[in-house]
Amino acid sequence: MVAVVWNFETRPDQGEEFERFYGADGEWTKLSRRSRSFLGSSFLKDIARPERYVLVEYWSEMLVYEKHLAD
């Protein structure tokens, strides 16, 4: 299994839009779910710095993830 960790910082006025796009039902996650290698994700918000997010994606194969990212 491969865990890919993304660290994001948003502008204060874009938090809700960011959460809609990258959250559990967001477009990014829907796109990832189309891959047979995607195992799931964790979407975390920093309570001390609300503009900071961490997204952890779990993939069964690195090669499939790299192709997904390139597409």
Predicted model as a PDB file, atoms N, CA, C, CB and O in Angstrom, pLDDT in the B-factor column:
MODEL        1                                                                  
ATOM      1  N   MET A   1       0.842  -1.171   0.000  1.00 86.00           N  
ATOM      2  CA  MET A   1       0.000   0.000   0.000  1.00 86.00           C  
ATOM      3  C   MET A   1       0.892   1.240   0.000  1.00 86.00           C  
ATOM      4  CB  MET A   1      -0.961  -0.005   1.217  1.00 86.00           C  
ATOM      5  O   MET A   1       1.967   1.250   0.600  1.00 86.00           O  
ATOM      6  N   VAL A   2       0.432   2.264  -0.672  1.00 89.00           N  
ATOM      7  CA  VAL A   2       1.129   3.538  -0.771  1.00 89.00           C  
ATOM      8  C   VAL A   2       0.231   4.609  -0.159  1.00 89.00           C  
ATOM      9  CB  VAL A   2       1.493   3.880  -2.259  1.00 89.00           C  
ATOM     10  O   VAL A   2      -0.962   4.667  -0.457  1.00 89.00           O  
ATOM     11  N   ALA A   3       0.798   5.450   0.691  1.00 92.00           N  
ATOM     12  CA  ALA A   3       0.067   6.594   1.240  1.00 92.00           C  
ATOM     13  C   ALA A   3       0.690   7.856   0.655  1.00 92.00           C  
ATOM     14  CB  ALA A   3       0.108   6.611   2.821  1.00 92.00           C  
ATOM     15  O   ALA A   3       1.886   8.099   0.817  1.00 92.00           O  
ATOM     16  N   VAL A   4      -0.116   8.647  -0.016  1.00 91.00           N  
ATOM     17  CA  VAL A   4       0.334   9.902  -0.603  1.00 91.00           C  
ATOM     18  C   VAL A   4      -0.221  11.020   0.268  1.00 91.00           C  
ATOM     19  CB  VAL A   4      -0.129  10.049  -2.107  1.00 91.00           C  
ATOM     20  O   VAL A   4      -1.429  11.097   0.490  1.00 91.00           O  
ATOM     21  N   VAL A   5       0.655  11.880   0.759  1.00 95.00           N  
ATOM     22  CA  VAL A   5       0.251  12.946   1.673  1.00 95.00           C  
ATOM     23  C   VAL A   5       0.359  14.289   0.964  1.00 95.00           C  
ATOM     24  CB  VAL A   5       1.119  12.936   2.959  1.00 95.00           C  
ATOM     25  O   VAL A   5       1.416  14.665   0.457  1.00 95.00           O  
ATOM     26  N   TRP A   6      -0.760  14.997   0.944  1.00 93.00           N  
ATOM     27  CA  TRP A   6      -0.825  16.331   0.364  1.00 93.00           C  
ATOM     28  C   TRP A   6      -1.033  17.332   1.502  1.00 93.00           C  
ATOM     29  CB  TRP A   6      -1.972  16.435  -0.704  1.00 93.00           C  
ATOM     30  O   TRP A   6      -1.857  17.106   2.388  1.00 93.00           O  
ATOM     31  N   ASN A   7      -0.300  18.416   1.475  1.00 95.00           N  
ATOM     32  CA  ASN A   7      -0.443  19.485   2.449  1.00 95.00           C  
ATOM     33  C   ASN A   7      -0.899  20.741   1.700  1.00 95.00           C  
ATOM     34  CB  ASN A   7       0.903  19.735   3.229  1.00 95.00           C  
ATOM     35  O   ASN A   7      -0.235  21.180   0.761  1.00 95.00           O  
ATOM     36  N   PHE A   8      -2.018  21.311   2.111  1.00 95.00           N  
ATOM     37  CA  PHE A   8      -2.583  22.476   1.437  1.00 95.00           C  
ATOM     38  C   PHE A   8      -2.783  23.623   2.419  1.00 95.00           C  
ATOM     39  CB  PHE A   8      -3.914  22.115   0.765  1.00 95.00           C  
ATOM     40  O   PHE A   8      -3.088  23.411   3.592  1.00 95.00           O  
ATOM     41  N   GLU A   9      -2.607  24.832   1.921  1.00 96.00           N  
ATOM     42  CA  GLU A   9      -2.989  26.023   2.669  1.00 96.00           C  
ATOM     43  C   GLU A   9      -3.868  26.849   1.755  1.00 96.00           C  
ATOM     44  CB  GLU A   9      -1.736  26.840   3.161  1.00 96.00           C  
ATOM     45  O   GLU A   9      -3.503  27.150   0.618  1.00 96.00           O  
ATOM     46  N   THR A  10      -5.031  27.212   2.267  1.00 95.00           N  
ATOM     47  CA  THR A  10      -5.979  27.987   1.482  1.00 95.00           C  
ATOM     48  C   THR A  10      -5.997  29.431   1.966  1.00 95.00           C  
ATOM     49  CB  THR A  10      -7.387  27.372   1.564  1.00 95.00           C  
ATOM     50  O   THR A  10      -5.492  29.752   3.041  1.00 95.00           O  
ATOM     51  N   ARG A  11      -6.574  30.267   1.169  1.00 93.00           N  
ATOM     52  CA  ARG A  11      -6.865  31.624   1.641  1.00 93.00           C  
ATOM     53  C   ARG A  11      -8.076  31.522   2.557  1.00 93.00           C  
ATOM     54  CB  ARG A  11      -7.126  32.629   0.440  1.00 93.00           C  
ATOM     55  O   ARG A  11      -8.921  30.649   2.359  1.00 93.00           O  
ATOM     56  N   PRO A  12      -8.178  32.382   3.539  1.00 85.00           N  
ATOM     57  CA  PRO A  12      -9.285  32.281   4.511  1.00 85.00           C  
ATOM     58  C   PRO A  12     -10.680  32.242   3.878  1.00 85.00           C  
ATOM     59  CB  PRO A  12      -9.219  33.443   5.461  1.00 85.00           C  
ATOM     60  O   PRO A  12     -11.584  31.603   4.417  1.00 85.00           O  
ATOM     61  N   ASP A  13     -10.856  32.907   2.762  1.00 91.00           N  
ATOM     62  CA  ASP A  13     -12.176  32.959   2.129  1.00 91.00           C  
ATOM     63  C   ASP A  13     -12.455  31.764   1.214  1.00 91.00           C  
ATOM     64  CB  ASP A  13     -12.307  34.237   1.336  1.00 91.00           C  
ATOM     65  O   ASP A  13     -13.533  31.697   0.622  1.00 91.00           O  
ATOM     66  N   GLN A  14     -11.524  30.822   1.079  1.00 94.00           N  
ATOM     67  CA  GLN A  14     -11.722  29.700   0.158  1.00 94.00           C  
ATOM     68  C   GLN A  14     -11.846  28.347   0.848  1.00 94.00           C  
ATOM     69  CB  GLN A  14     -10.590  29.648  -0.813  1.00 94.00           C  
ATOM     70  O   GLN A  14     -11.880  27.322   0.168  1.00 94.00           O  
ATOM     71  N   GLY A  15     -11.913  28.312   2.154  1.00 91.00           N  
ATOM     72  CA  GLY A  15     -11.978  27.056   2.886  1.00 91.00           C  
ATOM     73  C   GLY A  15     -13.170  26.186   2.506  1.00 91.00           C  
ATOM     74  O   GLY A  15     -13.013  24.988   2.273  1.00 91.00           O  
ATOM     75  N   GLU A  16     -14.351  26.777   2.443  1.00 92.00           N  
ATOM     76  CA  GLU A  16     -15.555  25.993   2.127  1.00 92.00           C  
ATOM     77  C   GLU A  16     -15.482  25.411   0.725  1.00 92.00           C  
ATOM     78  CB  GLU A  16     -16.813  26.860   2.265  1.00 92.00           C  
ATOM     79  O   GLU A  16     -15.837  24.251   0.517  1.00 92.00           O  
ATOM     80  N   GLU A  17     -15.032  26.192  -0.227  1.00 94.00           N  
ATOM     81  CA  GLU A  17     -14.911  25.707  -1.614  1.00 94.00           C  
ATOM     82  C   GLU A  17     -13.877  24.580  -1.692  1.00 94.00           C  
ATOM     83  CB  GLU A  17     -14.512  26.871  -2.574  1.00 94.00           C  
ATOM     84  O   GLU A  17     -14.093  23.581  -2.378  1.00 94.00           O  
ATOM     85  N   PHE A  18     -12.772  24.741  -0.997  1.00 93.00           N  
ATOM     86  CA  PHE A  18     -11.726  23.722  -0.965  1.00 93.00           C  
ATOM     87  C   PHE A  18     -12.269  22.414  -0.386  1.00 93.00           C  
ATOM     88  CB  PHE A  18     -10.521  24.213  -0.140  1.00 93.00           C  
ATOM     89  O   PHE A  18     -12.027  21.341  -0.940  1.00 93.00           O  
ATOM     90  N   GLU A  19     -12.999  22.504   0.724  1.00 93.00           N  
ATOM     91  CA  GLU A  19     -13.568  21.319   1.370  1.00 93.00           C  
ATOM     92  C   GLU A  19     -14.575  20.618   0.462  1.00 93.00           C  
ATOM     93  CB  GLU A  19     -14.239  21.705   2.691  1.00 93.00           C  
ATOM     94  O   GLU A  19     -14.634  19.388   0.443  1.00 93.00           O  
ATOM     95  N   ARG A  20     -15.359  21.375  -0.283  1.00 93.00           N  
ATOM     96  CA  ARG A  20     -16.311  20.756  -1.215  1.00 93.00           C  
ATOM     97  C   ARG A  20     -15.584  19.996  -2.317  1.00 93.00           C  
ATOM     98  CB  ARG A  20     -17.230  21.821  -1.832  1.00 93.00           C  
ATOM     99  O   ARG A  20     -16.033  18.922  -2.720  1.00 93.00           O  
ATOM    100  N   PHE A  21     -14.480  20.526  -2.809  1.00 94.00           N  
ATOM    101  CA  PHE A  21     -13.760  19.894  -3.911  1.00 94.00           C  
ATOM    102  C   PHE A  21     -12.960  18.667  -3.468  1.00 94.00           C  
ATOM    103  CB  PHE A  21     -12.833  20.897  -4.555  1.00 94.00           C  
ATOM    104  O   PHE A  21     -12.971  17.644  -4.153  1.00 94.00           O  
ATOM    105  N   TYR A  22     -12.263  18.758  -2.324  1.00 90.00           N  
ATOM    106  CA  TYR A  22     -11.375  17.684  -1.876  1.00 90.00           C  
ATOM    107  C   TYR A  22     -11.969  16.779  -0.810  1.00 90.00           C  
ATOM    108  CB  TYR A  22     -10.118  18.270  -1.358  1.00 90.00           C  
ATOM    109  O   TYR A  22     -11.366  15.759  -0.477  1.00 90.00           O  
ATOM    110  N   GLY A  23     -13.117  17.114  -0.269  1.00 89.00           N  
ATOM    111  CA  GLY A  23     -13.729  16.320   0.793  1.00 89.00           C  
ATOM    112  C   GLY A  23     -14.231  14.963   0.315  1.00 89.00           C  
ATOM    113  O   GLY A  23     -14.037  14.591  -0.842  1.00 89.00           O  
ATOM    114  N   ALA A  24     -14.871  14.235   1.207  1.00 86.00           N  
ATOM    115  CA  ALA A  24     -15.304  12.856   0.944  1.00 86.00           C  
ATOM    116  C   ALA A  24     -16.203  12.723  -0.286  1.00 86.00           C  
ATOM    117  CB  ALA A  24     -16.031  12.316   2.149  1.00 86.00           C  
ATOM    118  O   ALA A  24     -16.130  11.716  -0.990  1.00 86.00           O  
ATOM    119  N   ASP A  25     -17.042  13.709  -0.554  1.00 89.00           N  
ATOM    120  CA  ASP A  25     -17.931  13.649  -1.715  1.00 89.00           C  
ATOM    121  C   ASP A  25     -17.533  14.624  -2.815  1.00 89.00           C  
ATOM    122  CB  ASP A  25     -19.348  13.927  -1.288  1.00 89.00           C  
ATOM    123  O   ASP A  25     -18.309  14.894  -3.731  1.00 89.00           O  
ATOM    124  N   GLY A  26     -16.310  15.151  -2.712  1.00 91.00           N  
ATOM    125  CA  GLY A  26     -15.843  16.141  -3.675  1.00 91.00           C  
ATOM    126  C   GLY A  26     -15.426  15.547  -5.005  1.00 91.00           C  
ATOM    127  O   GLY A  26     -15.273  14.333  -5.146  1.00 91.00           O  
ATOM    128  N   GLU A  27     -15.245  16.421  -5.971  1.00 92.00           N  
ATOM    129  CA  GLU A  27     -14.884  15.996  -7.325  1.00 92.00           C  
ATOM    130  C   GLU A  27     -13.543  15.269  -7.367  1.00 92.00           C  
ATOM    131  CB  GLU A  27     -14.841  17.198  -8.250  1.00 92.00           C  
ATOM    132  O   GLU A  27     -13.390  14.307  -8.119  1.00 92.00           O  
ATOM    133  N   TRP A  28     -12.575  15.710  -6.576  1.00 89.00           N  
ATOM    134  CA  TRP A  28     -11.265  15.049  -6.567  1.00 89.00           C  
ATOM    135  C   TRP A  28     -11.394  13.595  -6.115  1.00 89.00           C  
ATOM    136  CB  TRP A  28     -10.284  15.805  -5.647  1.00 89.00           C  
ATOM    137  O   TRP A  28     -10.827  12.690  -6.726  1.00 89.00           O  
ATOM    138  N   THR A  29     -12.137  13.392  -5.053  1.00 89.00           N  
ATOM    139  CA  THR A  29     -12.307  12.036  -4.521  1.00 89.00           C  
ATOM    140  C   THR A  29     -13.115  11.172  -5.485  1.00 89.00           C  
ATOM    141  CB  THR A  29     -12.995  12.079  -3.145  1.00 89.00           C  
ATOM    142  O   THR A  29     -12.805   9.995  -5.665  1.00 89.00           O  
ATOM    143  N   LYS A  30     -14.143  11.738  -6.103  1.00 91.00           N  
ATOM    144  CA  LYS A  30     -14.933  10.986  -7.087  1.00 91.00           C  
ATOM    145  C   LYS A  30     -14.057  10.525  -8.249  1.00 91.00           C  
ATOM    146  CB  LYS A  30     -16.099  11.845  -7.614  1.00 91.00           C  
ATOM    147  O   LYS A  30     -14.197   9.401  -8.729  1.00 91.00           O  
ATOM    148  N   LEU A  31     -13.167  11.385  -8.693  1.00 87.00           N  
ATOM    149  CA  LEU A  31     -12.258  11.025  -9.775  1.00 87.00           C  
ATOM    150  C   LEU A  31     -11.324   9.892  -9.340  1.00 87.00           C  
ATOM    151  CB  LEU A  31     -11.441  12.253 -10.220  1.00 87.00           C  
ATOM    152  O   LEU A  31     -11.094   8.948 -10.095  1.00 87.00           O  
ATOM    153  N   SER A  32     -10.792   9.990  -8.129  1.00 87.00           N  
ATOM    154  CA  SER A  32      -9.883   8.948  -7.627  1.00 87.00           C  
ATOM    155  C   SER A  32     -10.588   7.609  -7.486  1.00 87.00           C  
ATOM    156  CB  SER A  32      -9.291   9.362  -6.282  1.00 87.00           C  
ATOM    157  O   SER A  32      -9.991   6.565  -7.750  1.00 87.00           O  
ATOM    158  N   ARG A  33     -11.849   7.626  -7.072  1.00 89.00           N  
ATOM    159  CA  ARG A  33     -12.607   6.380  -6.884  1.00 89.00           C  
ATOM    160  C   ARG A  33     -12.786   5.592  -8.170  1.00 89.00           C  
ATOM    161  CB  ARG A  33     -13.960   6.686  -6.299  1.00 89.00           C  
ATOM    162  O   ARG A  33     -13.092   4.400  -8.127  1.00 89.00           O  
ATOM    163  N   ARG A  34     -12.602   6.230  -9.292  1.00 88.00           N  
ATOM    164  CA  ARG A  34     -12.746   5.535 -10.573  1.00 88.00           C  
ATOM    165  C   ARG A  34     -11.594   4.567 -10.826  1.00 88.00           C  
ATOM    166  CB  ARG A  34     -12.833   6.544 -11.711  1.00 88.00           C  
ATOM    167  O   ARG A  34     -11.695   3.692 -11.685  1.00 88.00           O  
ATOM    168  N   SER A  35     -10.502   4.721 -10.084  1.00 85.00           N  
ATOM    169  CA  SER A  35      -9.347   3.849 -10.258  1.00 85.00           C  
ATOM    170  C   SER A  35      -9.476   2.605  -9.392  1.00 85.00           C  
ATOM    171  CB  SER A  35      -8.055   4.597  -9.922  1.00 85.00           C  
ATOM    172  O   SER A  35      -9.904   2.688  -8.240  1.00 85.00           O  
ATOM    173  N   ARG A  36      -9.113   1.469  -9.934  1.00 84.00           N  
ATOM    174  CA  ARG A  36      -9.167   0.207  -9.186  1.00 84.00           C  
ATOM    175  C   ARG A  36      -8.148   0.174  -8.059  1.00 84.00           C  
ATOM    176  CB  ARG A  36      -8.934  -0.971 -10.121  1.00 84.00           C  
ATOM    177  O   ARG A  36      -8.277  -0.629  -7.136  1.00 84.00           O  
ATOM    178  N   SER A  37      -7.144   1.027  -8.119  1.00 87.00           N  
ATOM    179  CA  SER A  37      -6.064   1.039  -7.142  1.00 87.00           C  
ATOM    180  C   SER A  37      -6.340   1.959  -5.946  1.00 87.00           C  
ATOM    181  CB  SER A  37      -4.787   1.458  -7.815  1.00 87.00           C  
ATOM    182  O   SER A  37      -5.647   1.879  -4.932  1.00 87.00           O  
ATOM    183  N   PHE A  38      -7.340   2.824  -6.061  1.00 90.00           N  
ATOM    184  CA  PHE A  38      -7.644   3.766  -4.984  1.00 90.00           C  
ATOM    185  C   PHE A  38      -8.333   3.038  -3.837  1.00 90.00           C  
ATOM    186  CB  PHE A  38      -8.530   4.923  -5.500  1.00 90.00           C  
ATOM    187  O   PHE A  38      -9.359   2.387  -4.033  1.00 90.00           O  
ATOM    188  N   LEU A  39      -7.762   3.152  -2.635  1.00 93.00           N  
ATOM    189  CA  LEU A  39      -8.301   2.455  -1.471  1.00 93.00           C  
ATOM    190  C   LEU A  39      -9.095   3.371  -0.539  1.00 93.00           C  
ATOM    191  CB  LEU A  39      -7.177   1.810  -0.704  1.00 93.00           C  
ATOM    192  O   LEU A  39      -9.876   2.891   0.282  1.00 93.00           O  
ATOM    193  N   GLY A  40      -8.904   4.658  -0.658  1.00 92.00           N  
ATOM    194  CA  GLY A  40      -9.614   5.599   0.203  1.00 92.00           C  
ATOM    195  C   GLY A  40      -8.727   6.778   0.563  1.00 92.00           C  
ATOM    196  O   GLY A  40      -7.591   6.880   0.100  1.00 92.00           O  
ATOM    197  N   SER A  41      -9.262   7.671   1.398  1.00 93.00           N  
ATOM    198  CA  SER A  41      -8.500   8.856   1.776  1.00 93.00           C  
ATOM    199  C   SER A  41      -8.925   9.351   3.155  1.00 93.00           C  
ATOM    200  CB  SER A  41      -8.681   9.967   0.731  1.00 93.00           C  
ATOM    201  O   SER A  41      -9.985   8.998   3.672  1.00 93.00           O  
ATOM    202  N   SER A  42      -8.067  10.171   3.722  1.00 93.00           N  
ATOM    203  CA  SER A  42      -8.358  10.873   4.973  1.00 93.00           C  
ATOM    204  C   SER A  42      -8.195  12.361   4.697  1.00 93.00           C  
ATOM    205  CB  SER A  42      -7.413  10.395   6.151  1.00 93.00           C  
ATOM    206  O   SER A  42      -7.188  12.784   4.128  1.00 93.00           O  
ATOM    207  N   PHE A  43      -9.174  13.149   5.094  1.00 92.00           N  
ATOM    208  CA  PHE A  43      -9.173  14.587   4.856  1.00 92.00           C  
ATOM    209  C   PHE A  43      -9.151  15.266   6.219  1.00 92.00           C  
ATOM    210  CB  PHE A  43     -10.421  15.042   4.001  1.00 92.00           C  
ATOM    211  O   PHE A  43     -10.107  15.157   6.986  1.00 92.00           O  
ATOM    212  N   LEU A  44      -8.061  15.964   6.519  1.00 94.00           N  
ATOM    213  CA  LEU A  44      -7.857  16.514   7.853  1.00 94.00           C  
ATOM    214  C   LEU A  44      -7.718  18.028   7.799  1.00 94.00           C  
ATOM    215  CB  LEU A  44      -6.622  15.893   8.505  1.00 94.00           C  
ATOM    216  O   LEU A  44      -7.079  18.576   6.901  1.00 94.00           O  
ATOM    217  N   LYS A  45      -8.326  18.695   8.776  1.00 94.00           N  
ATOM    218  CA  LYS A  45      -8.239  20.146   8.888  1.00 94.00           C  
ATOM    219  C   LYS A  45      -7.540  20.480  10.200  1.00 94.00           C  
ATOM    220  CB  LYS A  45      -9.655  20.811   8.817  1.00 94.00           C  
ATOM    221  O   LYS A  45      -7.873  19.924  11.246  1.00 94.00           O  
ATOM    222  N   ASP A  46      -6.581  21.379  10.143  1.00 95.00           N  
ATOM    223  CA  ASP A  46      -5.826  21.799  11.320  1.00 95.00           C  
ATOM    224  C   ASP A  46      -6.697  22.743  12.155  1.00 95.00           C  
ATOM    225  CB  ASP A  46      -4.483  22.491  10.908  1.00 95.00           C  
ATOM    226  O   ASP A  46      -7.075  23.813  11.678  1.00 95.00           O  
ATOM    227  N   ILE A  47      -7.013  22.366  13.375  1.00 94.00           N  
ATOM    228  CA  ILE A  47      -7.884  23.223  14.196  1.00 94.00           C  
ATOM    229  C   ILE A  47      -7.151  24.463  14.704  1.00 94.00           C  
ATOM    230  CB  ILE A  47      -8.435  22.431  15.384  1.00 94.00           C  
ATOM    231  O   ILE A  47      -7.789  25.466  15.026  1.00 94.00           O  
ATOM    232  N   ALA A  48      -5.831  24.407  14.778  1.00 95.00           N  
ATOM    233  CA  ALA A  48      -5.059  25.569  15.205  1.00 95.00           C  
ATOM    234  C   ALA A  48      -4.867  26.578  14.066  1.00 95.00           C  
ATOM    235  CB  ALA A  48      -3.702  25.122  15.740  1.00 95.00           C  
ATOM    236  O   ALA A  48      -4.744  27.780  14.303  1.00 95.00           O  
ATOM    237  N   ARG A  49      -4.844  26.071  12.832  1.00 94.00           N  
ATOM    238  CA  ARG A  49      -4.701  26.923  11.642  1.00 94.00           C  
ATOM    239  C   ARG A  49      -5.740  26.480  10.623  1.00 94.00           C  
ATOM    240  CB  ARG A  49      -3.244  26.840  11.038  1.00 94.00           C  
ATOM    241  O   ARG A  49      -5.448  25.630   9.782  1.00 94.00           O  
ATOM    242  N   PRO A  50      -6.938  27.033  10.678  1.00 93.00           N  
ATOM    243  CA  PRO A  50      -8.052  26.543   9.849  1.00 93.00           C  
ATOM    244  C   PRO A  50      -7.835  26.624   8.343  1.00 93.00           C  
ATOM    245  CB  PRO A  50      -9.270  27.302  10.184  1.00 93.00           C  
ATOM    246  O   PRO A  50      -8.591  26.015   7.587  1.00 93.00           O  
ATOM    247  N   GLU A  51      -6.835  27.351   7.892  1.00 95.00           N  
ATOM    248  CA  GLU A  51      -6.562  27.411   6.451  1.00 95.00           C  
ATOM    249  C   GLU A  51      -5.649  26.272   5.995  1.00 95.00           C  
ATOM    250  CB  GLU A  51      -5.929  28.756   6.091  1.00 95.00           C  
ATOM    251  O   GLU A  51      -5.353  26.155   4.806  1.00 95.00           O  
ATOM    252  N   ARG A  52      -5.203  25.436   6.931  1.00 96.00           N  
ATOM    253  CA  ARG A  52      -4.284  24.339   6.609  1.00 96.00           C  
ATOM    254  C   ARG A  52      -5.030  23.004   6.610  1.00 96.00           C  
ATOM    255  CB  ARG A  52      -3.107  24.298   7.617  1.00 96.00           C  
ATOM    256  O   ARG A  52      -5.800  22.702   7.522  1.00 96.00           O  
ATOM    257  N   TYR A  53      -4.781  22.214   5.561  1.00 96.00           N  
ATOM    258  CA  TYR A  53      -5.403  20.903   5.387  1.00 96.00           C  
ATOM    259  C   TYR A  53      -4.349  19.866   5.036  1.00 96.00           C  
ATOM    260  CB  TYR A  53      -6.489  20.952   4.297  1.00 96.00           C  
ATOM    261  O   TYR A  53      -3.315  20.188   4.451  1.00 96.00           O  
ATOM    262  N   VAL A  54      -4.618  18.637   5.395  1.00 96.00           N  
ATOM    263  CA  VAL A  54      -3.793  17.506   4.983  1.00 96.00           C  
ATOM    264  C   VAL A  54      -4.732  16.470   4.378  1.00 96.00           C  
ATOM    265  CB  VAL A  54      -2.966  16.907   6.193  1.00 96.00           C  
ATOM    266  O   VAL A  54      -5.742  16.104   4.980  1.00 96.00           O  
ATOM    267  N   LEU A  55      -4.391  16.010   3.195  1.00 94.00           N  
ATOM    268  CA  LEU A  55      -5.151  14.966   2.511  1.00 94.00           C  
ATOM    269  C   LEU A  55      -4.222  13.768   2.345  1.00 94.00           C  
ATOM    270  CB  LEU A  55      -5.707  15.465   1.116  1.00 94.00           C  
ATOM    271  O   LEU A  55      -3.147  13.884   1.756  1.00 94.00           O  
ATOM    272  N   VAL A  56      -4.636  12.626   2.864  1.00 95.00           N  
ATOM    273  CA  VAL A  56      -3.856  11.396   2.721  1.00 95.00           C  
ATOM    274  C   VAL A  56      -4.657  10.447   1.841  1.00 95.00           C  
ATOM    275  CB  VAL A  56      -3.533  10.744   4.122  1.00 95.00           C  
ATOM    276  O   VAL A  56      -5.791  10.091   2.161  1.00 95.00           O  
ATOM    277  N   GLU A  57      -4.057  10.045   0.734  1.00 92.00           N  
ATOM    278  CA  GLU A  57      -4.704   9.105  -0.178  1.00 92.00           C  
ATOM    279  C   GLU A  57      -3.992   7.761  -0.076  1.00 92.00           C  
ATOM    280  CB  GLU A  57      -4.686   9.638  -1.649  1.00 92.00           C  
ATOM    281  O   GLU A  57      -2.768   7.698   0.038  1.00 92.00           O  
ATOM    282  N   TYR A  58      -4.775   6.696  -0.118  1.00 94.00           N  
ATOM    283  CA  TYR A  58      -4.230   5.345  -0.013  1.00 94.00           C  
ATOM    284  C   TYR A  58      -4.440   4.631  -1.348  1.00 94.00           C  
ATOM    285  CB  TYR A  58      -4.902   4.552   1.162  1.00 94.00           C  
ATOM    286  O   TYR A  58      -5.553   4.563  -1.871  1.00 94.00           O  
ATOM    287  N   TRP A  59      -3.346   4.106  -1.879  1.00 92.00           N  
ATOM    288  CA  TRP A  59      -3.355   3.438  -3.172  1.00 92.00           C  
ATOM    289  C   TRP A  59      -2.691   2.076  -3.034  1.00 92.00           C  
ATOM    290  CB  TRP A  59      -2.641   4.294  -4.247  1.00 92.00           C  
ATOM    291  O   TRP A  59      -1.751   1.910  -2.257  1.00 92.00           O  
ATOM    292  N   SER A  60      -3.179   1.113  -3.786  1.00 86.00           N  
ATOM    293  CA  SER A  60      -2.581  -0.222  -3.716  1.00 86.00           C  
ATOM    294  C   SER A  60      -1.347  -0.347  -4.607  1.00 86.00           C  
ATOM    295  CB  SER A  60      -3.607  -1.275  -4.111  1.00 86.00           C  
ATOM    296  O   SER A  60      -0.500  -1.210  -4.377  1.00 86.00           O  
ATOM    297  N   GLU A  61      -1.243   0.512  -5.623  1.00 82.00           N  
ATOM    298  CA  GLU A  61      -0.121   0.414  -6.562  1.00 82.00           C  
ATOM    299  C   GLU A  61       0.395   1.798  -6.928  1.00 82.00           C  
ATOM    300  CB  GLU A  61      -0.541  -0.348  -7.833  1.00 82.00           C  
ATOM    301  O   GLU A  61      -0.381   2.656  -7.348  1.00 82.00           O  
ATOM    302  N   MET A  62       1.664   2.020  -6.777  1.00 75.00           N  
ATOM    303  CA  MET A  62       2.262   3.316  -7.091  1.00 75.00           C  
ATOM    304  C   MET A  62       2.173   3.636  -8.581  1.00 75.00           C  
ATOM    305  CB  MET A  62       3.717   3.344  -6.643  1.00 75.00           C  
ATOM    306  O   MET A  62       1.921   4.783  -8.951  1.00 75.00           O  
ATOM    307  N   LEU A  63       2.374   2.646  -9.433  1.00 70.00           N  
ATOM    308  CA  LEU A  63       2.317   2.894 -10.879  1.00 70.00           C  
ATOM    309  C   LEU A  63       0.938   3.369 -11.318  1.00 70.00           C  
ATOM    310  CB  LEU A  63       2.693   1.632 -11.647  1.00 70.00           C  
ATOM    311  O   LEU A  63       0.827   4.257 -12.162  1.00 70.00           O  
ATOM    312  N   VAL A  64      -0.101   2.789 -10.756  1.00 71.00           N  
ATOM    313  CA  VAL A  64      -1.462   3.210 -11.107  1.00 71.00           C  
ATOM    314  C   VAL A  64      -1.716   4.622 -10.590  1.00 71.00           C  
ATOM    315  CB  VAL A  64      -2.514   2.223 -10.530  1.00 71.00           C  
ATOM    316  O   VAL A  64      -2.338   5.432 -11.277  1.00 71.00           O  
ATOM    317  N   TYR A  65      -1.240   4.920  -9.385  1.00 73.00           N  
ATOM    318  CA  TYR A  65      -1.394   6.274  -8.839  1.00 73.00           C  
ATOM    319  C   TYR A  65      -0.688   7.291  -9.746  1.00 73.00           C  
ATOM    320  CB  TYR A  65      -0.823   6.349  -7.390  1.00 73.00           C  
ATOM    321  O   TYR A  65      -1.253   8.339 -10.058  1.00 73.00           O  
ATOM    322  N   GLU A  66       0.535   6.987 -10.166  1.00 76.00           N  
ATOM    323  CA  GLU A  66       1.272   7.921 -11.021  1.00 76.00           C  
ATOM    324  C   GLU A  66       0.561   8.159 -12.347  1.00 76.00           C  
ATOM    325  CB  GLU A  66       2.679   7.399 -11.278  1.00 76.00           C  
ATOM    326  O   GLU A  66       0.556   9.280 -12.856  1.00 76.00           O  
ATOM    327  N   LYS A  67      -0.034   7.119 -12.905  1.00 75.00           N  
ATOM    328  CA  LYS A  67      -0.810   7.294 -14.139  1.00 75.00           C  
ATOM    329  C   LYS A  67      -2.046   8.139 -13.868  1.00 75.00           C  
ATOM    330  CB  LYS A  67      -1.217   5.925 -14.731  1.00 75.00           C  
ATOM    331  O   LYS A  67      -2.379   9.020 -14.661  1.00 75.00           O  
ATOM    332  N   HIS A  68      -2.721   7.885 -12.773  1.00 69.00           N  
ATOM    333  CA  HIS A  68      -3.895   8.664 -12.386  1.00 69.00           C  
ATOM    334  C   HIS A  68      -3.525  10.142 -12.248  1.00 69.00           C  
ATOM    335  CB  HIS A  68      -4.490   8.131 -11.064  1.00 69.00           C  
ATOM    336  O   HIS A  68      -4.246  11.010 -12.740  1.00 69.00           O  
ATOM    337  N   LEU A  69      -2.426  10.424 -11.593  1.00 72.00           N  
ATOM    338  CA  LEU A  69      -1.987  11.800 -11.397  1.00 72.00           C  
ATOM    339  C   LEU A  69      -1.666  12.474 -12.728  1.00 72.00           C  
ATOM    340  CB  LEU A  69      -0.768  11.840 -10.481  1.00 72.00           C  
ATOM    341  O   LEU A  69      -1.999  13.642 -12.933  1.00 72.00           O  
ATOM    342  N   ALA A  70      -1.026  11.746 -13.621  1.00 71.00           N  
ATOM    343  CA  ALA A  70      -0.673  12.296 -14.929  1.00 71.00           C  
ATOM    344  C   ALA A  70      -1.918  12.605 -15.763  1.00 71.00           C  
ATOM    345  CB  ALA A  70       0.232  11.321 -15.684  1.00 71.00           C  
ATOM    346  O   ALA A  70      -1.950  13.587 -16.506  1.00 71.00           O  
ATOM    347  N   ASP A  71      -2.946  11.751 -15.631  1.00 70.00           N  
ATOM    348  CA  ASP A  71      -4.191  11.973 -16.380  1.00 70.00           C  
ATOM    349  C   ASP A  71      -4.934  13.177 -15.850  1.00 70.00           C  
ATOM    350  CB  ASP A  71      -5.089  10.738 -16.315  1.00 70.00           C  
ATOM    351  O   ASP A  71      -6.003  13.515 -16.357  1.00 70.00           O  
TER     352      ASP A  71                                                      
ENDMDL                                                                          
END                                                                             
